[in-house]
Amino acid sequence: MIALVAAVVIVLLATRSDDDEDPKPDESGTTTSGSTSGSTSGSAAVSTPTDTERAEAVTFADDAATTILGYSYQDLDRNRTEAQALMTDDFADEWGDTFDAIKGQVTQSRASVTVTPSGAALVGIDDDAAQVLVFGEQSATRAGKAGNVTAYSAVLTLERDDDGWLVDDLATDDPPTGPAEPDPERQAALDAARTMVDALITLDYRTVDADAQKVLDLATGTFESQYSASLDQLKKAVTQAKTVSKGEATTAGVETFADDRATVLVAATTTITNAATGGSPTAQAQRMKLEMVRVDDTWLVSALDYVSP
């Protein structure tokens, strides 16, 4: 239950379920819900969003995530009211029911969570909806004692009403299908970033040379130089440990975009097996920030950083 209180909004309050079954604990001790559903793109033509409209959606989602994912046992009623004011009616009702269910436990344990945003990027947008990928950290306290700092990535699905944006879903895994990125150039940068992350986190000691070449084919500038310089050491470590890493970029969004440059945030999952794990797979969540540059009409990665608490 301590894990539930520490990350209550991330996995219990913020993950929507299409059925009525109880949330089930995963191996880490946190709680997840069932499958999610949300807005889907329609077939009707959509207008091209302006840079201002894009920025408004991202800023709203980033601020909303901070409000929804943070709370204090001393101000739970206010926390609830402020969070629900940012939501659609359906999501506010569902979120509120779960919030009320754990309110007593949060109060009894004197739990509080402070949220520090660390990045937000637009996944897709149309006239009526948007999806935004947000990164951040939750700092938990319980009975006045500091707890762990937990990194998270979440996808907020937004719906537009007459007054602006509202949150209709918040998912930390398996987000619902949302609107696509309408700009082909931004979408090309997103696709290239996802391809790079897939290549970077998929590595097999038996095919390490070919795997590394896939990364180099997508790299340029500083990142290409850094990766090339570390390649001999990487190959030796992977071969000695008999490492097999299988990964996938789950969500990507554009943080900044200007002509032939873009910054993309990517959330990914990786499953690793090696000699140290005895062949047992170890799952990891990854958060990355990629600097993209267009070279001869091809998007390449010039810098890559892991986003960590």
C-alpha positions in Angstrom: 0.0 0.0 0.0 2.9 2.4 0.5 3.8 2.0 -3.2 0.2 2.9 -4.0 0.3 6.0 -1.9 3.6 7.1 -3.2 2.5 6.9 -6.8 -1.2 7.0 -6.4 -2.0 9.3 -9.3 0.4 7.8 -11.8 -0.9 4.3 -11.9 -4.1 4.2 -9.9 -5.8 7.5 -10.3 -4.5 8.4 -13.8 -4.9 5.1 -15.7 -8.4 4.7 -17.2 -10.1 1.3 -17.5 -12.8 0.2 -19.9 -14.1 -2.4 -17.5 -15.0 -2.5 -13.8 -12.4 -4.9 -12.6 -10.2 -3.9 -9.7 -6.7 -2.6 -10.4 -4.0 -5.3 -10.1 -0.5 -4.8 -8.7 2.3 -5.4 -11.1 5.7 -6.8 -10.1 7.0 -3.5 -9.0 4.2 -3.1 -6.4 2.5 -0.3 -8.2 -1.0 -0.6 -9.5 -2.3 -0.6 -13.1 -5.7 -0.8 -14.6 -7.1 -2.5 -17.6 -7.1 -1.4 -21.2 -7.6 2.2 -22.1 -9.7 3.9 -24.7 -9.9 7.5 -25.9 -10.3 9.8 -28.8 -9.5 8.6 -32.3 -8.8 10.5 -35.4 -11.7 11.0 -37.7 -11.7 10.8 -41.5 -12.7 14.4 -41.9 -10.1 16.9 -43.0 -8.6 18.9 -40.2 -7.1 22.4 -40.3 -3.4 22.9 -39.8 -2.7 23.9 -36.2 -0.7 27.0 -35.7 2.5 27.1 -33.5 0.5 28.9 -30.9 -2.2 26.2 -30.8 0.4 23.5 -30.5 2.2 25.4 -27.7 -1.1 25.9 -25.8 -1.9 22.2 -25.9 1.5 21.3 -24.6 1.6 23.9 -21.9 -1.9 23.0 -20.7 -1.0 19.3 -20.6 2.3 19.9 -18.7 0.5 22.1 -16.1 -2.4 19.7 -15.8 -0.1 16.7 -15.2 1.6 18.6 -12.4 -1.8 19.4 -10.8 -3.2 15.9 -11.3 -0.2 13.9 -10.2 0.6 15.9 -7.1 -1.3 16.1 -3.8 -1.0 16.7 -0.1 -2.9 14.8 2.7 -3.5 18.2 4.2 -5.3 19.6 1.1 -7.0 16.6 -0.5 -10.3 18.3 -1.1 -8.6 21.3 -2.8 -6.4 18.9 -4.8 -9.4 17.0 -6.0 -11.3 20.1 -7.0 -8.4 21.7 -8.8 -7.6 18.5 -10.7 -11.2 17.8 -11.7 -11.6 21.3 -13.0 -9.0 20.4 -15.7 -10.9 17.2 -16.8 -13.8 16.3 -19.0 -16.9 15.3 -17.0 -16.5 11.5 -17.7 -12.8 11.5 -16.7 -13.4 13.7 -13.7 -16.1 11.3 -12.4 -13.9 8.2 -12.9 -10.8 9.8 -11.5 -12.8 11.2 -8.5 -14.3 7.9 -7.6 -10.8 6.4 -7.3 -9.4 9.4 -5.5 -12.2 9.1 -2.9 -11.5 5.4 -2.5 -7.9 6.0 -1.3 -8.4 9.3 0.4 -8.6 7.8 3.9 -5.4 5.8 3.4 -3.5 8.9 2.1 -4.7 10.9 5.2 -3.8 8.2 7.6 -0.3 7.8 6.3 0.1 11.6 5.9 1.3 11.2 2.4 2.2 14.0 0.0 3.6 14.0 -3.5 5.4 16.9 -5.2 5.7 16.9 -9.0 8.6 18.3 -10.9 8.1 18.5 -14.7 11.0 17.6 -16.9 9.6 17.8 -20.5 6.5 17.8 -22.6 6.0 17.2 -26.3 3.2 17.0 -28.8 2.3 13.5 -30.0 -0.6 14.6 -32.3 -3.3 17.2 -32.7 -6.4 17.9 -34.7 -9.4 20.3 -34.4 -10.9 18.5 -31.5 -8.2 16.6 -29.7 -4.5 16.4 -28.9 -2.1 14.0 -27.2 0.9 15.2 -25.2 3.8 13.1 -23.8 5.0 14.5 -20.4 8.1 13.5 -18.4 8.5 14.4 -14.7 9.5 13.2 -11.3 7.4 12.6 -8.2 9.0 13.2 -4.8 7.0 11.5 -2.1 6.9 12.0 1.7 5.1 9.9 4.2 4.5 10.9 7.8 7.0 13.8 7.3 9.8 11.5 6.0 11.1 11.8 2.5 10.7 8.9 0.2 11.9 8.0 -3.2 12.0 10.2 -6.3 10.1 8.3 -9.0 10.4 9.2 -12.7 7.4 8.9 -14.9 6.3 9.3 -18.4 2.6 9.8 -19.2 0.4 10.5 -22.2 -2.4 13.0 -21.7 -5.3 12.9 -24.2 -7.0 16.2 -24.4 -10.3 17.3 -25.7 -11.1 20.8 -26.8 -14.3 22.6 -25.6 -15.5 26.2 -26.0 -13.1 27.4 -23.3 -10.0 25.5 -24.2 -8.5 22.1 -23.5 -9.6 19.5 -20.9 -7.9 16.2 -20.0 -9.9 13.1 -21.1 -7.3 10.5 -20.3 -4.0 10.1 -18.6 -2.1 6.9 -19.2 1.4 5.7 -18.1 1.3 2.7 -20.4 -0.7 1.6 -23.4 -2.2 5.0 -24.1 -5.4 5.2 -26.2 -5.2 6.0 -29.9 -5.2 9.7 -30.4 -4.9 12.2 -33.3 -2.0 12.0 -35.7 0.6 14.6 -36.3 -0.8 16.5 -39.3 2.5 18.1 -40.4 4.4 15.6 -42.6 7.8 17.1 -41.7 7.2 16.8 -38.0 5.9 13.3 -38.5 9.0 12.4 -40.4 11.1 13.6 -37.5 9.0 11.6 -35.1 9.4 8.4 -37.2 13.1 8.8 -37.4 13.4 9.4 -33.7 11.4 6.2 -32.9 13.5 4.2 -35.4 16.7 5.4 -33.7 15.4 4.5 -30.2 14.3 1.1 -31.4 17.8 0.5 -32.9 19.6 1.8 -29.9 17.8 -0.3 -27.3 17.7 -3.5 -29.4 21.0 -5.3 -29.1 22.1 -8.9 -29.3 25.6 -10.1 -28.5 25.4 -12.5 -31.4 24.6 -9.7 -33.9 26.2 -6.8 -32.2 28.1 -5.5 -35.3 25.0 -5.3 -37.4 23.0 -3.9 -34.5 25.5 -1.1 -33.9 25.6 -0.3 -37.6 21.8 0.4 -37.6 22.5 3.1 -35.0 25.3 4.6 -36.9 23.2 4.8 -40.1 20.8 7.0 -38.2 23.4 9.2 -36.5 25.3 12.3 -37.3 27.3 15.0 -35.6 28.1 14.7 -31.8 26.1 11.6 -31.3 27.7 9.8 -34.1 31.2 10.7 -32.8 30.3 9.7 -29.2 28.7 6.4 -30.2 31.6 5.5 -32.5 34.2 6.2 -29.8 32.4 3.9 -27.3 31.7 1.1 -29.8 34.6 -1.1 -29.0 33.9 -1.0 -25.2 30.2 -1.6 -25.9 30.8 -4.6 -28.0 33.2 -6.1 -25.5 30.7 -5.6 -22.6 27.8 -7.0 -24.5 29.7 -10.0 -25.7 31.1 -10.9 -22.3 27.8 -10.6 -20.6 25.9 -12.3 -23.4 23.4 -9.5 -23.4 20.2 -9.5 -25.3 18.1 -6.4 -25.2 14.8 -6.0 -26.9 13.1 -2.7 -26.9 10.5 -0.5 -28.5 9.7 3.2 -28.6 6.1 3.4 -27.2 5.4 7.1 -27.6 7.1 10.0 -29.2 6.3 13.7 -29.4 7.8 16.9 -30.8 9.1 19.3 -28.2 10.5 21.9 -30.6 10.6 22.2 -34.3 12.2 24.8 -36.7 12.9 24.1 -40.4 15.6 21.4 -40.4 15.9 20.9 -36.7 13.7 19.2 -34.1 13.8 18.1 -30.5 11.8 14.9 -29.8 11.0 13.2 -26.5 10.6 9.4 -26.6 9.2 6.9 -24.1 10.3 3.4 -24.5 10.4 0.0 -22.8 13.2 -2.5 -22.8 13.6 -6.1 -21.8 17.2 -7.2 -21.0 18.6 -10.7 -20.4 22.3 -11.4 -19.7 24.6 -13.6 -17.7 24.0 -11.5 -14.6 20.3 -12.1 -14.6 20.7 -15.8 -15.2 18.7 -15.6 -18.3 15.7 -14.0 -16.6 14.4 -11.0 -18.4 14.5 -7.6 -16.7 12.1 -4.9 -17.9 13.1 -1.2 -17.9 11.3 2.0 -18.8 13.4 4.5 -20.8 12.9 8.3 -21.3 15.0 9.9 -24.0 15.5 13.3 -25.5 16.8 13.4 -29.1 18.1 16.3 -31.1 17.2 15.8 -34.8 18.7 17.4 -37.9 17.6 17.1 -41.4 20.4 16.1 -43.8 19.6 15.8 -47.5 15.9 15.3 -46.7 16.7 12.6 -44.1 16.2 13.1 -40.4 19.2 12.0 -38.3 20.0 12.1 -34.6 22.8 14.6 -33.7 22.4 14.3 -29.9 20.7 11.9 -27.5 20.3 12.1 -23.7 18.5 9.9 -21.2 16.1 11.8 -19.1 16.5 10.8 -15.5 15.5 12.2 -12.0 
